[in-house]
């Protein structure tokens, strides 16, 4: 057995402290926690080509992802429109909007209906090609792949449930700053490792699911990162989400690794009952809007 005393003092990528210590192991990944800002992150970087394949968006047979991404996102229409309502309060115009981690373009279609000039970037070729089939401008890759000359300047860049998947959030948000026009907005939502639920559950928090999630923020350290890169946080709050019943049982199966939950999820697949959406308000996700200074 490996001695945990040998796994000490990694550098924190957010506050630059050198006291991120090994916390626990999950799914064969070592998770470290910064003693200063509370950032939690995995030590090793997974092979994303094996994660965000077709199965991630359609099937979830590898144990993570979505049985049907678009159907699973239907209950999120209300939350996405609420995001857009808040964004439009802080944005001076409905200009160019870039969605990072756009998947098959579900959110982009909602923003387009509200007269935003939409584009996206998505690491999965399968999902990006699905978005292009819908007539949406979605590139395959990561935000760092964008050439500033080709893309600037965006009025808004969104990252919905994305930053926790990103191996280098400093690089990703810095690139967003380059692509935004002066006064442009970045909007991020992500699991809240500082929430009451996360604190109560500790190492058993259901959001700890490497290799999908590789970094876990709280509201303070994400705002610290944004301010260091040159953003001014103008809004921070919680958002209530809705999920299909089938998706909730899939989440339970991943969290507790109990066969019965996966059996129920499979039983609900493709049924009217499985598509029923339920509100989930554990207040362990947060939403931040920041302006480029």
NUROVEX-172942 format. One record per atom (N, C-alpha, C): residue in one letter; x, y, z. Coordinates in steps of 0.001 Angstrom, whole numbers, plus 500000, padded with zeros to 6 digits. Each point is the difference from the previous one (the first is absolute). Example, Ala and Ser with C-alpha at 12.3 -4.5 7.8 and 13.67 -1.06 7.14 Angstrom:
<vodos>
a513190494310507800a499110501190500000a500900501200500000s499650501050499280s500820501190500060s499230501090500730
</vodos>
This chain:
<vodos>
x500846498795500000x499154501205500000x500876501247500000x499633500969499166x500809501214499894x499864500841501255x501091500526500450x500015500833501197x499508501394499664x498892500428500626x499435501308499697x500931501130500391x500940499760500908x500931501053500397x500909500413498857x500068499149498958x500819500338498844x499238500882499010x498691500225500241x499175500746499074x499614501336500626x500975500880500167x499756501251500701x500467501203499191x499388501152500316x500510501301499587x500109500211498489x498921499734499308x499921500405498598x499670501486499947x500366500654498906x499667501410499837x498529500155499621x499345500969500618x498628500338499628x500045500930498799x499234499678498968x500019500807498784x499225501294500098x499293500211501114x499177501205500135x500647501029500915x500354499595501232x500556500970500953x501517499893500116x500613499051499260x501459499818499957x500601499492501306x499154499600500948x500531499410501232x500616498638499693x500941499584500831x500682498725499793x499615498991501074x498721500043500379x499568499100501074x498757499213499616x499859499674498706x498903499124499584x500387498567500344x499255499395500894x500344498676500516x499054498926499481x500529498794499905x499175498864499614x498831499889500963x498785499844499431x498804499904500832x499432498585499973x499668499510498800x499519498620499904x500073499540498546x499737498719499801x500023499414498666x498586499651499563x499672500325498743x498686499661499449x500180499545498561x499455498870499669x500074499455498633x501437499920499494x500913499636500896x501432499865499693x500689501339499746x499368501111500375x500614501323499884x500243500564501394x501184500592500208x500320500662501256x499467501424499974x499220500365501003x499483501356500119x500773500746501084x500377501224499663x500750500870500910x499153501211500358x500232500537501196x499252501166500458x500953501062500510x499833501217499493x500848501117500427x499578500456501394x500963500102500892x499718500414501369x499725501479500130x500281500770498946x499796501450500071x498671500427499388x499751499640498717x498787500470499327x498925498926499870x500355498740500313x499013498933499967x499806499337498648x500785500369498992x499878499356498692x500272498500500134x499193499190499322x500173498547499985x500253499589498557x500999499164499770x500338499647498626x500661498628499952x499950499386498818x500636498699499822x501472500196499660x500784499045500414x501447500080499746x500326499696498544x499347499001499433x500314499583498631x498926500477499033x500362500072498722x499093500468498954x499506498800499205x498681499797499926x499483498851499255x500085500203498501x499893498921499262x499977500041498536x498587500376499563x499822501270499600x498649500480499699x499403499322498777x500831499484499100x499470499334498814x499189498764500378x500299499418501164x499270498830500453x498754500372500801x499882501272500355x498876500440500822x498878500569499145x500326500998499148x498963500737499283x499772499430498599x499760498719499977x499689499294498760x498490500056499762x499542499312498974x498565499934499734x499243499469501209x500583499021500694x499327499395501141x499719501002501105x500840501023500153x499793500993501053x498690500756499792x499640500244498733x498807500783499684x498809499126499617x500263498733499724x498923499132499550x500284498558500406x499525499642501191x500181498633500456x500462499888501434x501116500680500336x500568499974501359x500303498583500468x500374499136499070x500297498611500363x501342499891500723x500856501028499867x501298499961500681x499909500454501452x498789500330500451x499817500358501402x499943501486500261x500105500834498969x499853501441500194x499449500623498729x499461501215500148x499420500679498854x498481499929500010x499402500011498804x498556500112499836x499466498846499161x498833499513500367x499337499004499162x499568500653498693x499470501221500095x499638500804498823x500144501457500401x501090500630499552x500344501344500477x498846500983499810x499435500055498794x498964500997499724x498752499780500847x499594498749500179x498826499726500833x500290500313501461x501217499689500447x500356500281501393x500076501495500279x500249500803498952x500118501442500198x498666500737499892x498952499344499518x498701500671499877x499542500626501321x500146499304501148x499589500630501256x500819501236500376x501129500208499330x500855501145500314x499610501269499240x498957499935499170x499602501177499213x499737501194500904x499270499771501086x499699501099500922x501248500610500608x500943499146500404x501248500501500590x500814500760498969x500098499469498774x500758500691498950x499390501366499680x498679500066499931x499359501292499729x500200500959501170x500051499450501210x500289500857501156x501434500528499917x500937499138499607x501377500460499771x500008501166499015x499286499831498891x499985501031498961x499336501282500501x498959499882500807x499367501195500567x501009500819500800x500802499308500808x500986500703500834x501116500576499130x500468499215499047x501053500487499095x499552501270499297x498768500014499525x499503501146499232x499829501246500856x499955499835501322x499963501162500882x501360500691500072x501070499210499796x501352500543500147x500687500256498656x499495499410498931x500607500201498684x499416501240499343x500863500815499398x499531501249499400x499273499762498683x500174498822499415x499338499708498717x499909498496499806x499131499605499073x499921498606499591x500912499811498792x501284499781500308x500988499853498938x500364498553499777x501304499747499861x500497498646499743x500158499241501314x499480498796500019x500058499159501191x500717498704499653x500997499646500799x500737498751499834x499702499090501185x499512498797499704x499750499017501050x501125498978499988x500721499916501098x501116499054500135x499451498694500573x500311498891499335x499389498733500378x498568499951499503x499822500386498740x498661500199499435x499241498705499769x500701498857500058x499375498691499741x499282500041498655x498756499556499961x499280499949498722x499224501272499703x500227501032500812x499430501313499690x498672500306500658x499626499267501038x498699500201500638x499849501433500516x500985500471500767x499923501373500529x500105501030498886x500848499746499007x500175500965498914x498686500252499260x499203498966499820x498718500195499319x499080500907500811x500021499865501321x499189500877500851x500476501447499889x501333500198500028x500548501356499898x499719500599498616x500076499179498979x499730500478498634x498564500496499872x499057499318500639x498600500423499963x499820501364500651x500941500344500894x499936501303500671x500867501027499289x500376499694498753x500674500933499078x501461500240500335x500646499022500663x501445500058500152x500650499408498751x501155500536499631x500796499466498896x500905498922500597x499615498728499837x500597498948500810x501068499195499257x501017499589500781x501034499064499563x500328499099501191x500701498914499707x500371499114501092x501301499289499729x500554499428501047x501177499139499886x499753498792500886x500323498821499488x499683498758500689x501106498986499753x500496499383501074x501137499093499894x499635498683499306x498745499623500063x499558498741499396x499637500204498533x500666499284499117x499674500076498583x498574499511499753x499590498960500711x498639499492499828x498968501084500306x500111500656501176x499018501006500394x500086501230499101x501219500439499668x500164501180499144x499385499762498628x500168498805499470x499426499707498678x498479499993500062x499440499558501123x498541500050500178x499514501448499993x500769500878500655x499633501421500012x500065500589498595x501039499646499250x500123500519498625x498869499500499113x499531498779500249x498855499477499243x498752500843500252x499950500663501137x498877500894500323x500188501389499398x501097500194499293x500273501296499401x500695500977500910x500571499496501094x500680500870500957x501503500022499734x500612501140500280x501437500176499805x500734499526501253x500323498718500034x500694499418501150x501272499322499505x501136500460500515x501293499419499645x500340498860500947x500714499019499487x500504498921500842x501329500436500610x500107499907501313x501247500375500675x499721500606501360x500954500765500483x499877500706501275x500142501489499732x499676500813500977x499996501445499782x501375500521499611x501056499354500505x501357500448499676x500330499831498514x499211499193499268x500239499783498575x499560501179499142x499190500899500568x499500501130499232x501125500974499684x500037500477498762x500880501104499629x499260501304500246x500619500879500746x499339501262500339x499581500768498751x500815499952498948x499676500743498788x498719499491499354x499726498686500168x498823499400499386x498728500268500796x500155500235501299x498825499921500841x499661501250500797x500884500923500142x499666501084500891x499154501024499278x499191500641500760x499950499861501445x498595499564500403x499939499106500973x498706499551500478x499487500944501080x498677500137500049x499374500764501080x499852499149501248x499753498697499796x499773499083501114x500666498658499700x500644499420501011x500492498629499925x499390499240501169x499382498856499702x499354499199501038x500726498679500186x499999499529501232x500578498698500354x499038499324500970x499077499210499448x498996499335500821x500469498597500366x500208499771501285x500448498684500483x501213499518499213x500958500897499825x501184499709499175x501293500118500784x500132501036500821x501300500312500602x500505498868500887x499077499201500556x500408498866500839x500606498863499177x499820500055498674x500581498993499096x501355500451499432x500347501265500182x501138500617499315x501289499755500775x501019499524499307x501257499664500668x500810501243500363x499829501079499240x500732501227500290x499039501182499965x499235500230501078x499013501082499995x500621501381499879x501235500169500474x500665501306499871x500193500327498519x500476499029499240x500196500197498569x498675500251499283x498968499227500349x498709500124499328x499369501370500245x500023500459501257x499372501286500313x500855501155499473x501325499828499994x500867501031499403x499691500168498515x499799498876499307x499657500057498580x498654500668499797x499050499724500893x498705500662499922x500166501512500099x500903500431500877x500261501432500124x500527500606498713x500846499247499280x500529500481498718x498903500120498949x499033499081500044x498963499957498971x498840500950500268x499883500484501228x498908500906500340x500337501445499650x499002500730499572x500181501439499805x500062500683501363x500488501227500045x500049500736501264x498590500123500570x499859499673501269x498686500015500624x499193498745499745x500605499048499259x499314498740499724x499841499162501250x499134499004499912x499596499217501167x500405498538499846x500482499429501088x500153498552500084x499018499504501049x499285498930499670x499007499423500912x500352498532500221x500099499614501254x500444498650500369x499068499426501057x499579498752499814x499416499295501136x500743498688500207x500086499570501242x500826498845500349x499590499475501371x500286498740500310x499737499502501354x500732500816501059x499371500141501152x500535500827501087x500551499112501113x501323499860500030x500627499164501023x499933500642501386x499594501266500046x499847500677501284x498575499998500508x499102499311499295x498591499967500397x499803499164501256x498856500187500639x499688499251501211x499923498499499710x499385499646498881x499866498582499640x501383499372499812x500897500720499281x501352499469499777x500739499832501320x499821500922500920x500674499909501298x499453498840500833x498674499808499952x499392498914500776x500426498640499454x499973499852498674x500329498717499391x501504499750499945x500791501071500008x501452499840499976x500466499204498795x500782498959500240x500541499192498912x498917499224499252x498815499927500560x498896499281499364x499118500912499158x500391501255499822x499220500929499156x499871499404498605x498789499987499487x499739499320498724x500603500709498793x500485501226500185x500643500720498890x501455499560499793x500556499261500941x501360499487499828x499954498793499055x500169500271498705x499899498936499007x501133500107498959x501269499921500462x501047499904498995x499845498674499236x500321499948498704x500748500992499220x499152501073499335x498663500008500224x499172501068499433x500370501345500624x499849500097501300x500328501238500714x501419499885500543x500842500938499629x501402499923500415x500409501165500900x499100501001500164x500317501144500860x498698500521500601x500069500400501272x498793500352500741x500214501338500690x499178500972499614x500116501362500526x498980500247501098x500295501004500838x498966500642500791x499863501422499464x499010500714500498x499733501323499435x501182500944500192x500672499911501133x501097500922500287x501203499771499086x500400498732499814x501216499809499200x499757500197498509x498766499767499516x499733500315498593x499996501507499790x499415500737500933x500024501467499889x501425500532500096x500830499362500830x501411500380500091x500696499800498657x499754498853499366x500605499735498701x499559501031498963x498726500290499959x499486500970499028x500628501376500212x500124500420501249x500576501320500284x501482500047499639x500730498896500213x501422499963499651x500209500119498501x499044499502499221x500141500031498542x499543501340499431x499297500800500804x499591501324499533x498506500179499845x499231499135500643x498542500126499966x499502500606501303x498862500676499909x499325500506501188x498686499246500161x499870499283501105x498782499230500248x498851500959500298x498901499852499247x498855500901500169x498766499268500516x500050498656500002x498854499243500491x500481498624500430x499468499524501107x500254498631500443x498757499505500725x499569498809499673x498792499480500626x499821498524499734x498866499484500435x499656498589499831x498927499873498917x499952498834499392x499002499737498966x499340498650500285x498678499973499941x499287498723500133x499987499308498639x500298498713500005x499991499210498774x498883498961500047x499667499487498817x499076498882499889x500677498873499238x499668498767500359x500569498835499339x498896498990499730x500172499184498953x499055498926499759x500176498937501076x498924499250500220x500050498945501002x501067498966499646x500111499680498713x501018499040499584x501396500520500303x500246501288499719x501319500580500262x500328499962501483x499012500245500850x500236499977501441x500412498609500474x499366498967499453x500393498642500386x501378499642499454x500339500524498822x501359499814499485x501021500640500932x499680501196500518x500898500684500933x500147499202501297x498890499459500486x500066499182501213x500885498776499784x499883499391498821x500810498814499701x501484500338500000x500365501151499418x501405500406499969x500509500348501392x499134500634500777x500406500465501326x500198498834500970x499008499116500048x500012498956501022x500463498644499471x500122499889498681x500448498740499390x499133498823500457x498684500247499993x499033498974500380x499249499550498757x500012498716499743x499431499452498771x498539500369499817x499229500011501079x498560500217499882x499679501349499371x500824501031500295x499736501327499428x500194499971498484x501046499322499539x500218499909498560x498905499169499337x499533498970500707x498919499180499469x498739500833499810x499683500857500981x498828500871499897x500188500997498853x501203500583499890x500277500958498921x499800499352498635x500505498784499846x499838499296498726x498535499678499737x499276499676501044x498584499700499870x499209501224499542x500437501175500447x499315501252499657x500375500530498622x501063499454499404x500498500511498713x498916499964498937x499789501172499379x499054500090498898x498545500013500403x499713500026501309x498611499996500459x499539501410500356x498686500168500026x499438501298500381x500329500313501456x499960498969500846x500341500202501411x501442500454500157x500912499397499242x501413500364500092x500289501415499573x499131500562499148x500221501362499502x499370501073500881x499313499587501057x499438500978500934x501145500778500644x499858501315500071x501064500830500580x499641500414501418x501021499972500847x499824500354501406x500973501103500385x499545500993500785x500915501046500455x500938499473501074x501263500352499888x501001499610500989x500687501275500483x499844500306501268x500553501248500529x500801499718501269x501130499304499816x500889499724501125x500950501160500271x499934501015499150x500814501205500142x501496499684500032x500383498999499195x501427499677499912x500556500236498601x499362500928499281x500551500567498769x499929501510500136x500934500702499392x499891501460500013x500283500566498613x499615501255499843x499986500673498703x500656501370500172x500963500305499158x500759501254500110x500009500712498663x499826501316500039x500185500850498826x501099500997500317x500962500132499084x501103500937500194x500218500782498703x500372501264500158x500245500871498848x501491500177499777x500372500040498726x501393500301499660x500280501457500297x501010500216500803x500333501365500416x500619500798498859
</vodos>
